[in-house]
Amino acid sequence: MLTCPAMYDRLDAILDGDDMLVFLKTLHFIALWAAGGLGVGGWVLQHVHKRNGQRPSVEVVQSIRVMGVLALIAVLALWITGYLLSGMIYGGLPTSGAFHAKLTGATLILICSLGANLETLRSMRAGTPPRAGLMAVFAWTVRISLLVVLIGAAAAFSSN
């Protein structure tokens, strides 16, 4: 497995240090906006159908599924770029409690995103709707974790 410095060295061969930092920060922010936008968009589609008492059409369900997969890819991109940025900026992962709280929240978001995608896949294969209780647990865990991530990031990086 590549360590942060080893991955950085491989990427550094492509771009010089400052260009690499700008590239990774840009990719990190694009992934952040993509994950957030896709998550909110999927929630809005589901909420509107539920509020109106309608089942989503097959096309809407497929769209929500694609949005979920794209959001998972964006969250993975956040993890990878965040890890590489930590190596470039701090020489490794910061050791503050706030950073670890942020990392814990990000881990829960990744797990719930993966879980929601797997549940959606299971339900599509079975021809049944996703289990509402499980999806609600995923949704609330992501919302709370997002709050932890935002507060942890603000606390961890405000002194740097």
C-alpha positions in Angstrom: 0.0 0.0 0.0 1.3 3.4 -0.8 1.8 5.8 2.0 1.0 9.5 1.8 4.6 10.5 0.9 4.8 7.7 -1.8 1.5 8.8 -3.4 2.7 12.4 -3.2 6.0 11.5 -4.9 4.2 9.8 -7.8 1.9 12.8 -8.3 4.7 15.3 -7.8 6.5 13.7 -10.8 3.5 15.0 -12.9 3.1 18.5 -11.4 5.4 20.6 -9.4 4.6 21.2 -5.7 2.6 24.4 -6.0 0.6 23.2 -9.0 -0.1 19.9 -7.2 -1.4 21.8 -4.2 -3.7 23.9 -6.3 -4.8 20.9 -8.3 -5.6 18.8 -5.2 -7.4 21.7 -3.5 -9.5 22.3 -6.6 -10.4 18.6 -6.9 -11.2 18.5 -3.2 -13.6 21.4 -3.5 -15.2 20.1 -6.6 -15.8 16.7 -4.9 -17.2 18.6 -1.9 -19.7 20.4 -4.0 -20.6 17.3 -6.0 -21.2 15.2 -3.0 -23.3 17.9 -1.3 -25.3 18.7 -4.4 -26.0 15.1 -5.3 -27.0 14.3 -1.8 -29.4 17.2 -1.5 -30.7 16.6 -5.0 -31.5 12.9 -4.2 -33.1 13.9 -0.9 -35.3 16.5 -2.6 -36.5 14.0 -5.2 -37.4 11.5 -2.5 -39.0 14.1 -0.3 -41.3 15.5 -3.0 -42.5 12.0 -4.0 -43.1 11.0 -0.3 -44.9 14.3 0.5 -47.2 13.8 -2.5 -47.8 10.2 -1.7 -46.5 9.0 -5.1 -44.0 6.3 -5.9 -41.2 7.6 -8.1 -41.2 6.4 -11.7 -38.6 3.9 -12.8 -36.7 6.7 -14.5 -36.6 8.7 -11.3 -35.5 5.7 -9.3 -32.7 5.0 -11.8 -31.7 8.7 -11.5 -31.6 8.6 -7.8 -29.5 5.4 -8.0 -27.0 7.1 -10.4 -26.9 10.2 -8.1 -26.1 7.9 -5.1 -23.2 6.3 -7.0 -21.9 9.6 -8.1 -22.1 11.0 -4.5 -20.2 7.9 -3.3 -17.5 8.5 -5.9 -17.3 12.2 -4.8 -17.0 11.2 -1.1 -14.2 8.8 -2.1 -12.5 11.6 -4.0 -12.8 13.8 -0.9 -11.0 11.1 1.2 -8.2 10.6 -1.3 -7.6 14.3 -2.0 -7.9 15.1 1.7 -5.3 12.5 2.6 -2.9 13.8 -0.1 -3.5 17.4 1.0 -2.7 16.5 4.6 0.6 14.9 3.5 1.5 18.0 1.4 0.5 20.6 3.9 1.2 19.0 7.3 3.5 16.1 6.4 0.9 13.6 7.6 -2.4 13.6 9.4 -2.9 16.3 12.0 -3.1 15.0 15.5 -5.6 17.4 17.1 -8.8 16.1 18.6 -10.9 18.3 16.3 -9.3 16.7 13.3 -10.0 13.2 14.5 -13.6 14.2 15.2 -13.8 15.5 11.6 -12.2 12.2 10.4 -14.7 10.2 12.4 -17.6 12.1 10.9 -16.2 11.7 7.4 -15.8 7.9 8.1 -19.5 7.7 9.1 -20.5 9.6 5.9 -18.5 7.2 3.8 -20.0 4.1 5.5 -23.5 5.5 5.2 -23.1 6.4 1.6 -21.8 2.9 0.8 -24.6 1.4 2.9 -27.3 3.4 1.2 -25.9 2.4 -2.3 -25.8 -1.3 -1.3 -29.4 -1.1 0.1 -30.6 0.6 -3.1 -28.9 -2.1 -5.2 -30.4 -4.8 -3.0 -33.9 -3.3 -3.4 -33.6 -2.9 -7.1 -32.5 -6.6 -7.5 -35.4 -7.7 -5.3 -37.9 -5.4 -7.0 -38.9 -3.8 -3.7 -38.5 -0.3 -2.3 -35.5 0.3 0.0 -36.1 -0.4 3.7 -37.3 3.0 4.9 -36.1 2.5 8.5 -32.6 1.7 7.4 -32.5 4.6 4.9 -33.7 7.0 7.6 -30.9 5.8 9.9 -28.4 6.4 7.1 -29.8 9.9 6.3 -29.8 11.0 10.0 -26.3 9.6 10.6 -25.0 11.5 7.5 -26.7 14.8 8.6 -25.3 14.6 12.1 -21.9 13.5 10.8 -21.8 16.4 8.4 -22.3 18.8 11.3 -19.4 17.1 13.1 -17.2 17.3 10.0 -18.0 21.0 9.5 -17.4 21.9 13.2 -14.3 19.7 13.4 -12.8 21.2 10.2 -13.5 24.7 11.5 -11.8 24.0 14.8 -8.9 21.9 13.4 -8.0 24.3 10.6 -8.8 27.7 12.2 -5.5 27.8 14.1 -3.4 27.0 11.0 
